[in-house]
């Protein structure tokens, strides 16, 4: 299955929350599993992903986005030879 490209960098907070919730459903990731994998407390995940308060710090949502994108801490970053190519690593 080929996934459509989604540029999360252009999303507003509400769109990011919706994307995260959709991605969790697609990957079958529960809130406890997401909390364990990202180090973000489950209560914080509940507050953010409920959408009731769409205000959050980037430093809080960053590990959630990285996990849902599929980036792993031990994944080496590619050696980019062409400086004109944008880097999208967190």
C-alpha positions, 0 to 999 in steps of 0.5 A: 500500500502506498501512502499519500504524502502529507506535509505535517509542517503546513498543518495547523494544530487542529489538523495535526491532532486529526492526523495523529488520531487517524494515524494511531487508528491506521497503525493500531496504536493505543494511547498506552503504547504511544505513551510508552514509545514516546515518553509523553505521559498518557494524561498529556496524550489524552489532553492533546489528542482529545482536541479539546485544547488544541494548544501544545508545545512543539517539544511535546508533539514532536516525539508523537509525530516522529513515532507516527511517521515511523522515525526511530531514534536509532535510525541513521539520518541519510547522508545528504550530498545535495545541499539544496534538498530540504531536511525533514528530520526532527 
